[in-house]
Amino acid sequence: MAGVALAAVVGLTACGGDPACAAPPAAAGAGVAGAGVAVSGKATFYDSAGMGNCMFEAPADRLFVALGNAAYDDAAACGGYLDVTGPRGKVRVKVTDRCPECQPGHVDLSREAFTRIADPVQGIVPITYRPVTGPAVGALTFRIKEGASRYWFAVRVDNHGNPLRSVEAKAPGGTWRRTVRQDYN
C-alpha cells in the first residue's frame, strides 16, 4: 500500500464550489431525498456500540442515523448528513448505517439524536428530514481497510460531508483507476 495516492471527489471539489453541483443526488424514489427536498416519515432509535454498515466509528457526539435500503443506496449515502425535525426540535445526524427493515421515509436514529427531537418513551415519532449540502466537517481522511493488500485494495474515506461521487487510486508511475464502492462503503 505504500505509495498509493488517493483522490476523493466530493461535490464542492469536483464542481469548483458550485452549490447546485454539490447537492446530494436527485430523488430516486419514495423516502429518498434529493437536494433540498424534505421527506416526511417516521423516526425510531437504536443503540450501537460500534461501527455501522458504513464502517465509520460513531461520531464523538453520537448523532448518527441508519437509512432504509432505498435511501442508503448501496452505501452512496454514507458520510452524508441529514437535518431531522421532530416534535421537539431539529438535529443534524451523520449517515453511518443501513436499516434493512426501514421502509422509505423511516429513519433509525441513535438514541442521542432521537432524544433531541422527541421523548424516547414515544418510540416512534413523525418527522421530516432533508439532506444537508456542504456541512462543516473536519479534514478529509483516508483509512486503508484492515486486511487490504497489493491484491485487494480497500479504503474508507471520511469527513467529506456530501455523498462521494467517486474515489480513484494511483500507484507510483501508474494511472488513476476508479475504485468500486461496496454496500459496506
C-alpha distance (Angstrom), angle and dihedral (degrees) to the residues before:
residue distance angle dihedral
M1 . . .
A2 3.79 . .
G3 3.74 112.0 .
V4 3.79 97.8 19.0
A5 3.79 111.3 138.8
L6 3.79 119.7 -150.1
A7 3.77 132.3 -158.9
A8 3.77 122.9 -172.1
V9 3.74 116.2 -166.2
V10 3.77 112.9 -148.7
G11 3.76 125.7 177.6
L12 3.80 98.5 -98.8
T13 3.78 94.0 43.9
A14 3.78 95.5 45.2
C15 3.79 94.2 44.3
G16 3.77 101.8 44.8
G17 3.79 91.9 -114.6
D18 3.80 97.4 -52.9
P19 3.85 102.9 151.0
A20 3.81 93.1 -152.8
C21 3.78 90.4 56.5
A22 3.82 91.9 46.6
A23 3.78 92.2 57.0
P24 3.80 120.7 114.1
P25 3.80 116.4 -95.4
A26 3.79 119.2 -74.1
A27 3.78 117.4 -90.0
A28 3.77 113.3 -79.3
G29 3.78 98.1 -170.6
A30 3.78 145.7 -38.7
G31 3.77 111.9 -25.7
V32 3.79 93.8 16.8
A33 3.78 112.1 109.6
G34 3.78 122.5 -149.9
A35 3.78 126.1 -162.8
G36 3.80 110.6 -39.0
V37 3.80 92.8 -13.5
A38 3.80 116.2 135.6
V39 3.79 118.3 -143.3
S40 3.80 121.9 -155.4
G41 3.74 118.3 -145.2
K42 3.77 142.8 106.3
A43 3.79 138.0 -68.0
T44 3.78 132.1 -144.4
F45 3.79 127.6 172.6
Y46 3.79 140.2 -131.8
D47 3.77 139.4 -175.9
S48 3.78 119.2 -119.2
A49 3.77 126.3 -176.7
G50 3.77 97.5 -170.4
M51 3.77 148.2 0.0
G52 3.74 121.9 -11.5
N53 3.78 125.5 -146.1
C54 3.83 90.2 -75.3
M55 3.83 88.5 64.1
F56 3.83 92.9 -125.6
E57 3.76 121.6 136.1
A58 3.81 110.6 -115.3
P59 3.83 110.3 -88.0
A60 3.81 113.9 -101.1
D61 3.81 90.3 -113.0
R62 3.85 89.4 50.5
L63 3.82 91.3 -132.1
F64 3.80 104.1 141.4
V65 3.80 141.9 130.5
A66 3.80 141.0 -148.1
L67 3.81 117.3 -144.1
G68 3.78 131.7 -153.1
N69 3.79 118.9 -106.0
A70 3.82 96.2 -92.3
A71 3.82 95.2 51.1
Y72 3.85 92.7 37.4
D73 3.82 86.6 58.2
D74 3.83 98.2 -165.3
A75 3.84 90.9 -50.8
A76 3.82 96.1 -49.5
A77 3.84 88.3 121.7
C78 3.83 93.7 54.5
G79 3.78 112.7 122.1
G80 3.80 94.3 14.3
Y81 3.79 122.3 118.4
L82 3.80 134.0 -128.4
D83 3.78 130.7 -161.6
V84 3.80 105.7 -140.5
T85 3.81 120.2 -165.5
G86 3.79 120.9 -163.3
P87 3.81 139.1 162.2
R88 3.81 93.6 -68.7
G89 3.81 102.7 37.7
K90 3.77 145.0 -72.1
V91 3.82 133.6 -52.6
R92 3.81 132.6 -175.5
V93 3.81 113.1 -136.1
K94 3.81 135.4 -175.8
V95 3.81 118.8 -129.0
T96 3.82 104.6 -119.9
D97 3.79 105.0 145.5
R98 3.79 148.7 34.3
C99 3.80 124.6 -122.3
P100 3.82 105.3 -157.5
E101 3.82 93.3 -173.1
C102 3.83 94.4 49.8
Q103 3.79 113.0 106.5
P104 3.82 120.6 -145.4
G105 3.82 110.5 -62.9
H106 3.81 93.5 22.2
V107 3.83 116.4 113.9
D108 3.80 124.6 -174.5
L109 3.80 109.3 -146.2
S110 3.77 130.1 -164.5
R111 3.81 111.1 -100.9
E112 3.82 89.3 -109.6
A113 3.80 92.5 54.4
F114 3.80 93.6 44.5
T115 3.81 90.5 52.1
R116 3.82 89.0 59.1
I117 3.81 92.9 58.0
A118 3.82 103.6 30.9
D119 3.77 146.9 1.6
P120 3.83 107.6 -84.2
V121 3.82 89.3 -137.2
Q122 3.82 86.5 73.2
G123 3.81 91.2 62.8
I124 3.83 95.0 -169.3
V125 3.80 123.4 41.2
P126 3.81 136.3 173.9
I127 3.80 112.9 -106.9
T128 3.77 144.7 164.3
Y129 3.78 123.2 -141.5
R130 3.76 137.6 -175.1
P131 3.81 134.2 -174.4
V132 3.80 116.8 -103.1
T133 3.80 116.6 -129.6
G134 3.80 117.0 -147.4
P135 3.82 100.7 -5.3
A136 3.80 117.7 -171.4
V137 3.81 106.5 -100.0
G138 3.80 135.9 159.2
A139 3.78 128.2 -96.8
L140 3.79 117.2 -46.6
T141 3.82 109.4 -97.3
F142 3.81 133.2 -160.3
R143 3.80 122.2 -161.7
I144 3.79 123.4 -175.3
K145 3.80 108.7 -135.2
E146 3.79 117.4 -114.2
G147 3.79 109.7 -99.7
A148 3.80 94.4 30.4
S149 3.80 115.2 139.3
R150 3.76 139.9 165.6
Y151 3.82 86.2 -79.0
W152 3.82 98.2 46.8
F153 3.78 118.8 35.5
A154 3.80 119.6 -165.9
V155 3.78 127.0 165.3
R156 3.80 133.3 171.7
V157 3.79 118.8 -148.8
D158 3.81 118.4 -158.1
N159 3.80 140.3 176.3
H160 3.80 94.2 43.3
G161 3.81 95.8 120.0
N162 3.79 95.4 -160.6
P163 3.80 121.9 68.3
L164 3.82 109.7 -87.8
R165 3.76 118.5 -112.4
S166 3.80 94.8 -161.3
V167 3.79 145.7 -22.2
E168 3.79 121.9 -146.4
A169 3.80 131.5 -169.7
K170 3.79 132.4 -159.9
A171 3.79 130.8 -170.0
P172 3.82 117.7 -147.8
G173 3.79 108.4 -74.0
G174 3.80 91.3 6.5
T175 3.77 133.5 106.8
W176 3.80 128.1 -100.6
R177 3.79 111.7 -90.5
R178 3.78 125.5 -166.8
T179 3.79 114.5 -123.2
V180 3.80 123.6 -136.9
R181 3.81 118.3 -120.6
Q182 3.78 117.1 -133.0
D183 3.81 124.5 -154.1
Y184 3.83 88.4 -105.1
N185 3.82 89.0 59.7
